[in-house]
Each structure stands twice: as structure tokens, then as C-alpha cells.
Amino acid sequence: MKGGCRRGVWASTDEALVVQLGADREEVRRLHDRFKGNRKTPREFTLTARELHVIQTSFFRENFDAMALSIVTAVSEGTVS
């Protein structure tokens, strides 16, 4: 898919991050660095409204993509007779 948004190609560009999450690569990297580490040790995080928005958007985007794929699959299967 030339110039498209095939997962893994377009989704890794800075422009895609801004469109999909409203954040640039550096902001995503900072959030990633804050959350990585020992997952067995309880920790508390204080998030800014901006950070919370980026995290919420990423979860929404992932669920939206899964829903869209399910709809396309169902339509494809329903029209192949």
C-alpha cells in the first residue's frame, strides 16, 4: 500500500503519532520511560491532563482499530457468496 497507513509503516512516523495520539515521538518516549521497569513492584503515577489524554487516546485508538477490522471482516464474509 503505497503512501497508506499500513500498520508498521505509516504508524511509526512522527506524523502518525500526532494524528493518532496527539503526541510526538519524544512525548511518547517520555511516557514509555515513566512506565517501564519492574512491574511486580506497586507504583503510583501522577499524570498531567495532557499525559492522561495521550494514554486514553492510545487505548481508544487500539479499540477503534480492532472494531473497524471486525466490521470489515464481517462485511467481507457476508458479501462473499
N, C-alpha and C positions, 0 to 999 in steps of 0.2 A: 504494500500500500504506500505509494509514493506521496510524501508530504502529509500523510494522515496521522492519526493518533493511535496507531497500533501500540498496544501495551509493551513497554520495554524500550520503545524507540522514542516516540514523542513524549511519553510520560516521564522521561528522565530529564527533559530540558528545563531550563530555568523558566521559560515562558509557560510551560505546562504547570509547573508548581504554582506560579502566580495565578493562573486561570483556575486550577483545581482546588488549591488551598488558600489562595490569597496571601501566600508567603513565598519569599525567595529561598534559594538553596541554603544560604547562611542561617536564616531563621529556623529552617527545618533541622539543620545540623545542630544548632544550639539546643533545640528541644530534644533531639535524639541523645545528645551528650548528657543532658539532665536526667533522662530516664534510664539510660543504660547502667549496668552494674549488677550487683548481687540482688537477684530477685527474691531470695529467701529471707532477706532482712527487711522488716517493715520500714517504710519511709513515708514521710509526709512531704507533699509538694504544695507550694503556694504558686498559683498561676495568675498571670495578668489576664485581663479580659481578652487581649489580643492572642495570647498563647492558648487560652481556652477555645477561642474561636477557631484557630488553626486545627487543633485536635478534634473538635466537634465536626468541622468541615471534612476532615480526612475520613472520619468514621462514616459520615453521611455519604461521601463520595464512593467509598467502598461498597456500601449497601446499595446505593443507586446503580452502580455498575453491575452488581450481581442481579438486581431486579431487571434491569434492561436486557441483560443476557438471557434471563429466564423468559422474558416476553418474546424476544426474537426467536429463541428456540421453540417455544410453544407455537408461535405463528408459522414458523418454518415446517414443523412437524404436521401442523393442521392443514397446510396448503399442499403438501406432497402426497398426492393420491394416485 
